[in-house]
Amino acid sequence: MRLRHAKGACAVIAAAGALVLGGLPGSAAAQQDAPAAPRTAAETLAVGATSPEVLTAMQRDLGLTKTQAERRLANEAEAGAVAGRLRNALGGAFAGAWVNGAESGTLTVATSDAKRAAEITDAGARAKVVRHSLAALDAAKAKLDRQAGRSAAPEASTWYVDVKTNTVTLRAAKESAAKAFVAASGADRGLVSVGTTAERPRPLYDIRGGDAYYMGGGRCSVGFAIKRGTTNGFATAGHCGRAGTSTTGYNQVAQGSFQASTFPGRDTAWVATNSQWTSTPYVKGSGGQNVRVAGSTQAAVGASICRSGSTTGWHCGTVQQHNTSVTYQEGTVSGVTRTSVCAEPGDSGGSFISGSQAQGVTSGGSGNCRSGGTTYYQPINPLLQGYGLTLTTNTGGEEPGPGEPGPGEPSGTWAAGTVYQPGDQVTYNGGTYRCLQGHQALPGWEPPNTPSLWESA
């Protein structure tokens, strides 16, 4: 019996869609007379190895035609590679990047140094000069995170780095409490935008029946199939269960148990399954269709993203902010990503996917899928790295285990199974390479073969 997932999120069939920005590497205009590259970003991220069900969900939720959905996913793959190269080139002057437009045809890259704007436009992106670097904004947010560890965060508060407005945005039930929290943290008030919100985020599990998996009378959704050595299992949300909690599957057959869990602080967990359950590289789509998972390259701000869960099935939206902290009644969870996708109780732990690339597991949110809402997910790459897990991306044989250098040690010789972050540097066959986009390395994704993920250092 294979490991079954809660309803699959959004993979994509990508036609050879070209980035609308004519000079952007990977666009049709840029490639007309150029020799074939080792592998385009869309090819590396397996944009074409996706399911029609995903395109249908994108058309419904994002108001796109089938052609627009295909082009959007191809454009987002190329934009991520360009943004990664510019991030490394700009260094401390980099202030964030995002895509926009119905087909994600415009990539904007912000810089805190006006003299570097020409480098951005020369790469085919739109330049925006801002006051603060991304490093300065991240440092201010880190102070808020540390304050949340010392004292309770304001009721219903959420804070995140908003690269589009070049601020750290903090919203809470009461503005006075939010201002006091910022003052106590020591963060530069000039970097933090404070306001109120009517949202009341909560974890998204409940005690009603349905498929997915069950634990002690509750129900959550499987995130992504993984392996740890020869052990099969899946990644899910930490608030769904503590280490040692037993689980049963969608069919109420004994399944496994939680091996590790963190909540609050983070919202991560993984379940090891028994020999009846086998990890597969799929999430479950509508009508039981398999939706392929081909990797875990992080999507950019503004990119399309879809979610699946055992309560509401498939819904799509966009990435609004990475590096977000959200306060539930149980405490603050940091490092999540904020999205415009809806979700409801029982969807917790389920898959977030962009194209064929795994993004994270559902943590919580506000609103519902009748009137809309905001949902947060725990990114998959830190979860894999923290627990030493390998995302399942093939249908047979051994998955690469986390290689040397292992989780938490990204420098050294490139190795399949290792999680790499932007800026990490590795060697491979005598060459030195710098990472462009966060991902877990796979066989076939060696640096010389994947210019969308690596550049020569």
C-alpha positions in Angstrom: 0.0 0.0 0.0 1.5 3.3 -1.0 1.6 6.5 1.1 -1.4 8.6 0.1 -1.4 12.3 0.2 -4.1 14.8 1.0 -5.3 16.4 -2.2 -2.5 17.6 -4.3 -1.5 21.1 -4.8 -0.6 22.9 -7.9 2.0 21.4 -10.3 2.1 22.8 -13.7 2.2 21.9 -17.3 4.5 24.5 -18.7 4.6 25.2 -22.4 7.7 26.8 -23.7 6.4 30.1 -22.3 8.9 32.9 -22.5 9.4 35.7 -20.0 7.7 38.8 -21.4 10.7 40.9 -20.6 12.5 40.6 -23.9 16.1 40.7 -22.7 15.7 38.2 -19.8 17.7 35.0 -20.2 15.3 32.2 -21.0 12.9 34.4 -22.9 12.1 33.7 -26.5 13.6 36.9 -27.6 16.8 36.2 -25.8 17.1 32.7 -27.1 16.3 33.2 -30.8 19.9 33.2 -32.0 21.6 31.7 -28.9 23.0 28.2 -28.8 21.1 25.7 -26.6 21.8 26.1 -22.9 22.6 23.1 -20.8 19.1 23.2 -19.3 16.6 26.1 -19.0 15.0 26.9 -15.7 11.7 25.5 -16.9 13.4 22.3 -17.8 15.4 22.0 -14.6 12.2 22.6 -12.5 10.3 20.1 -14.6 7.6 22.6 -15.4 6.4 20.3 -18.2 6.0 17.3 -15.9 2.8 18.4 -14.4 -0.9 17.7 -14.3 -3.9 19.2 -16.2 -5.8 19.4 -12.9 -3.4 22.1 -11.7 -3.9 24.3 -14.7 -7.6 24.0 -14.1 -7.2 25.1 -10.5 -5.0 28.1 -11.5 -7.5 29.1 -14.1 -10.4 29.1 -11.6 -8.6 30.8 -8.7 -6.3 33.2 -10.6 -8.6 34.1 -13.4 -6.3 32.9 -16.1 -6.7 31.1 -19.5 -4.9 27.8 -19.9 -2.2 29.5 -22.1 -1.7 32.2 -19.5 -1.3 29.6 -16.7 1.3 27.7 -18.8 3.2 30.8 -19.6 3.0 32.1 -16.0 4.7 29.0 -14.6 7.5 29.1 -17.3 8.1 32.8 -16.6 8.3 32.2 -12.9 10.9 29.6 -13.3 13.1 31.9 -15.4 12.5 34.9 -13.1 13.8 32.9 -10.1 17.1 32.2 -11.8 17.6 35.8 -12.9 16.7 37.1 -9.4 19.2 34.6 -7.9 22.0 35.9 -10.1 21.2 39.5 -9.3 21.0 38.7 -5.5 24.5 37.3 -5.6 25.9 40.2 -7.8 24.3 43.0 -5.7 25.4 41.5 -2.4 24.6 43.9 0.5 22.7 46.3 -1.9 20.1 43.6 -2.8 16.7 44.6 -1.4 14.4 41.8 -2.7 12.7 40.7 -5.9 9.2 39.8 -7.0 7.1 39.0 -10.1 3.8 40.5 -11.2 1.4 40.5 -14.1 -1.2 37.9 -15.2 1.6 35.8 -16.7 4.3 36.9 -14.1 5.9 38.7 -17.1 7.6 41.4 -15.0 10.5 40.7 -12.6 11.3 43.7 -10.3 14.5 43.7 -8.3 15.1 46.3 -5.6 18.4 47.8 -4.6 19.5 50.2 -1.9 22.3 51.5 -4.2 21.1 53.7 -7.1 24.4 53.2 -8.8 23.6 49.5 -9.2 20.3 49.9 -11.0 21.9 49.6 -14.4 23.0 46.1 -13.5 19.4 45.1 -12.9 18.1 46.6 -16.1 21.0 45.1 -18.1 19.8 41.6 -16.8 16.3 42.3 -18.2 14.6 43.1 -15.0 12.9 46.2 -13.7 15.0 48.1 -11.1 13.5 49.8 -8.0 15.8 51.9 -5.8 14.8 51.8 -2.1 16.1 53.0 1.2 16.8 49.8 3.0 18.6 46.6 2.0 17.1 43.2 2.5 19.7 42.5 5.1 18.6 45.5 7.2 15.0 44.5 7.0 15.8 40.9 7.9 17.8 42.2 10.9 14.9 44.3 12.1 12.5 41.3 11.8 14.9 39.1 13.7 14.7 41.6 16.7 10.9 41.2 16.7 11.3 37.4 16.6 13.7 37.5 19.5 11.2 39.7 21.5 8.5 37.1 20.8 10.7 34.6 22.5 11.1 36.8 25.6 7.5 37.9 26.0 4.1 37.1 24.5 3.5 38.7 21.1 0.5 41.0 20.6 -2.9 39.3 20.1 -3.4 38.1 16.5 -0.1 39.6 15.4 1.7 38.9 12.2 5.0 40.4 11.0 7.0 40.0 7.9 9.5 41.5 5.5 7.5 43.1 2.7 10.0 43.6 -0.1 7.4 45.5 -2.3 7.1 48.3 0.3 10.6 48.0 1.7 9.4 47.7 5.3 8.9 45.2 8.0 5.1 45.1 8.3 3.5 44.3 11.7 -0.3 43.9 12.1 -2.1 43.1 15.3 -5.5 43.4 17.0 -4.5 46.5 18.9 -2.1 49.1 17.4 -1.0 50.3 20.8 0.2 46.8 21.8 2.0 46.5 18.4 3.9 49.7 19.0 4.9 48.7 22.5 6.1 45.4 21.2 8.3 47.1 18.6 9.7 49.5 21.2 10.6 46.6 23.5 12.3 44.7 20.7 14.8 47.5 20.0 14.0 47.3 16.2 14.5 50.6 14.3 10.9 52.1 14.3 11.7 53.7 10.9 11.9 50.2 9.4 8.6 48.9 10.8 5.1 49.7 9.6 2.6 49.1 12.3 -1.2 48.8 11.9 -4.3 46.8 12.9 -5.9 43.7 11.4 -9.2 41.9 11.6 -7.6 38.6 10.8 -7.4 36.0 13.6 -5.0 33.3 12.4 -5.4 29.8 13.8 -3.9 26.4 13.1 -6.0 24.5 10.6 -6.8 21.1 12.1 -10.1 19.8 13.4 -11.9 16.7 14.8 -14.1 15.9 11.8 -14.0 12.9 9.6 -12.5 12.7 6.1 -9.5 11.3 4.3 -5.9 12.3 4.9 -4.5 11.0 8.3 -5.8 10.9 11.8 -4.2 11.2 15.2 -6.0 10.9 18.6 -9.4 11.9 17.2 -8.0 14.8 15.2 -7.4 15.0 11.4 -4.7 16.7 9.4 -3.3 16.4 5.9 -0.2 14.8 4.6 2.4 17.2 3.2 5.0 15.5 1.1 6.4 12.0 1.0 10.0 11.7 2.3 12.6 9.2 3.3 15.1 9.1 6.1 17.6 6.5 5.1 15.5 3.5 4.3 12.5 4.7 6.3 9.4 5.9 4.5 7.3 8.7 5.8 5.9 12.2 5.3 6.4 15.8 6.3 3.5 17.6 8.0 2.7 20.4 10.5 4.1 20.3 14.0 0.8 21.4 15.6 -0.8 18.2 14.3 1.0 15.9 16.8 3.8 15.5 19.2 6.7 13.0 19.0 5.3 9.5 19.7 1.7 10.3 18.5 0.4 7.4 16.5 -1.3 8.0 13.1 -3.8 6.1 10.9 -4.2 6.7 7.2 -7.0 8.0 5.1 -8.4 4.5 5.1 -8.1 4.2 9.0 -5.3 1.6 8.6 -2.5 1.8 11.1 0.1 4.1 9.5 3.0 5.2 11.7 4.0 7.7 14.4 5.4 11.2 14.7 9.2 11.1 15.1 9.8 14.7 15.7 7.6 17.8 16.1 8.1 21.5 16.8 5.3 24.0 17.6 5.2 26.9 18.3 8.4 28.6 17.2 8.3 26.6 14.0 5.5 24.4 12.7 7.4 21.3 11.5 7.0 17.6 12.0 7.6 14.3 10.3 5.9 10.9 10.5 7.6 7.6 9.9 5.3 5.0 8.4 5.2 1.2 8.7 6.1 -1.2 5.9 2.6 -1.1 4.5 3.1 2.4 3.3 5.5 3.5 0.5 6.6 7.0 -0.3 5.7 8.2 -3.7 6.6 11.4 -5.6 3.0 12.6 -5.8 0.3 14.6 -4.1 -3.3 13.5 -4.6 -5.3 15.5 -7.1 -9.0 15.8 -7.8 -10.6 12.5 -8.6 -7.5 10.7 -7.2 -5.2 11.8 -9.9 -1.5 11.8 -9.2 0.3 15.2 -9.3 4.1 14.9 -9.7 6.6 16.4 -7.3 9.9 17.0 -9.0 11.9 19.1 -6.5 11.8 21.8 -3.9 13.1 25.1 -5.5 11.6 28.1 -3.7 9.1 30.2 -5.5 9.5 34.0 -5.7 7.3 36.6 -4.1 4.4 37.2 -6.5 4.6 33.7 -7.9 1.6 31.4 -8.3 1.2 28.7 -5.7 -1.5 26.1 -5.0 -2.5 24.2 -1.9 -4.2 20.9 -1.3 -5.9 19.7 1.9 -8.3 17.0 3.0 -11.1 19.5 3.7 -11.1 21.9 0.8 -9.0 20.2 -1.9 -7.1 22.4 -4.4 -7.0 26.2 -4.2 -4.5 28.6 -5.7 -3.2 32.1 -5.1 0.1 33.9 -4.9 3.1 34.1 -2.6 2.8 37.4 -0.7 5.8 37.4 1.7 8.5 35.0 2.8 10.1 35.2 6.2 6.8 35.9 8.1 6.0 35.5 11.8 2.4 34.7 12.8 0.9 34.6 16.3 -1.7 31.9 17.0 -3.3 31.4 20.4 -0.7 28.8 21.2 2.2 31.1 20.4 4.3 32.7 17.6 5.6 30.7 14.6 8.4 32.2 12.6 9.9 31.6 9.2 6.6 30.8 7.5 5.4 32.2 4.1 2.2 34.2 3.7 -0.1 33.5 0.8 -3.4 34.6 -0.7 -4.6 31.0 -0.8 -7.6 30.0 1.3 -7.8 27.0 3.7 -10.0 25.6 6.4 -9.7 23.4 9.4 -8.4 19.9 8.5 -6.2 21.3 5.7 -3.2 21.6 8.1 -0.1 19.8 7.1 -1.1 19.6 3.5 0.9 20.4 0.4 1.8 23.8 -1.0 3.3 23.4 -4.5 4.4 25.8 -7.3 4.6 24.1 -10.7 6.1 20.7 -9.9 8.2 22.2 -7.0 7.3 21.4 -3.4 7.1 24.6 -1.3 5.8 23.8 2.2 3.2 22.4 4.5 0.1 24.2 5.6 0.4 25.8 9.0 -2.6 28.0 9.6 -4.5 31.1 8.5 -7.7 33.1 8.6 -10.9 33.3 6.5 -12.3 30.4 4.5 -12.7 29.1 1.0 -16.2 30.6 0.5 -15.2 34.2 1.1 -11.4 34.0 0.8 -8.6 34.2 3.3 -4.9 34.2 4.1 -2.9 31.0 4.7 0.6 30.4 5.9 2.9 27.5 5.1 6.1 26.2 6.7 8.7 26.1 4.0 9.7 22.5 3.1 13.5 23.0 2.7 14.2 24.1 6.3 12.0 21.2 7.4 14.0 18.7 5.3 17.3 20.1 6.5 16.3 20.2 10.1 15.3 16.6 10.3 17.7 15.2 7.8 15.0 14.1 5.4 15.0 13.6 1.6 12.0 14.6 -0.5 10.7 11.8 -2.6 10.9 12.7 -6.3 11.2 9.3 -8.1 9.1 6.3 -8.4 11.6 3.6 -7.8 15.0 2.8 -6.5 16.8 4.7 -3.7 16.4 8.3 -3.0 19.7 10.2 -2.3 20.2 10.6 1.4 21.2 14.0 2.8 24.8 14.1 1.5 28.1 15.5 2.7 28.2 18.2 3.7 25.1 17.3 5.7 22.2 19.4 6.8 23.3 22.7 8.3 26.7 22.6 6.5 26.0 23.8 3.0 29.6 24.6 2.0 32.0 22.0 0.5 31.6 19.5 -2.2 28.2 19.4 -4.0 26.1 16.4 -2.9 22.7 15.2 -3.9 20.3 15.3 -0.9 21.8 18.4 0.6 19.6 21.5 1.1 21.3 24.6 -0.4 20.3 28.3 0.2 21.0 31.3 -2.0 24.7 32.3 -1.7 26.0 28.9 -0.6 29.2 28.0 -2.3 30.3 24.5 -3.4 32.9 22.7 -5.5 32.2 20.2 -8.2 34.6 18.5 -10.6 37.2 21.2 -9.9 34.9 24.1 -10.4 33.4 26.5 -7.7 29.8 27.4 -7.8 27.4 29.7 -5.9 23.7 28.8 -5.3 21.0 31.0 -6.9 17.8 29.5 -5.5 17.0 27.5 -2.4 16.5 23.8 -3.1 17.3 20.3 -2.1 19.9 18.9 -4.6 18.8 15.9 -6.8 20.8 13.6 -9.0 20.9 15.3 -12.4 21.0 18.8 -10.8 24.8 19.0 -10.7 25.9 22.6 -10.9 27.2 22.6 -14.5 23.9 21.2 -15.7 21.6 23.7 -13.9 22.5 27.3 -14.6 19.1 28.3 -13.1 20.3 27.0 -9.7 24.0 27.6 -9.8 26.5 30.1 -11.2 30.3 29.9 -11.4 31.9 31.7 -8.4 
